[in-house]
Amino acid sequence: LAPENAPNEVTKEARAIATELDIAERVPVTVERDAFGTLKDHKPNFENNPKMRLINPSKPELGKVSKQLLDPIIATVKEKSGLLQFKNTASVLQWFQPIQNKNKYKWIIFDLVDYYPSISEKLLTDALNWAENFTPIDQKTRNIILHVRKTFLFYKGRPWVKRSEPEWDVT
């Protein structure tokens, strides 16, 4: 359970960021809506090991701003580092098709579990610090990206955070 005033404090921070960016009139306040789950009945062994996806309809509206700030950072890091990142199967296949002598290579498949909600502030900060080896990231951009992590789940009107969260101060 999160402190009752925590969502209001985070909303004030979001409003201040939106005002500073001169987009306050276009960015609505995050609405407190109850979280819910969906069963993943298409997964293998569903009968014996059911999985559920938690849906949070109260995501911060500044997430779109954060994505717009992150996209050029990611593009620059990919270009300068030579690392690959694929967003979908089609882009992997497009990359894989022209490779000659495919039988000489090994293919590794992995699945990221709980990827989106699990990134810690430390891991995100470390990733941004590493990205600065390839492109500058100003403090304002960092603050926006880190602010968007400050999310709550609501159930019966009460705010909740992960057990290990928050590392940020909302008092």
Helices and strands as residue ranges (DSSP letters): H 6-20, E 36-39, E 52-55, H 63-81, H 89-96, G 102-104, H 115-118, H 121-131, H 139-147, E 153-155, E 158-160
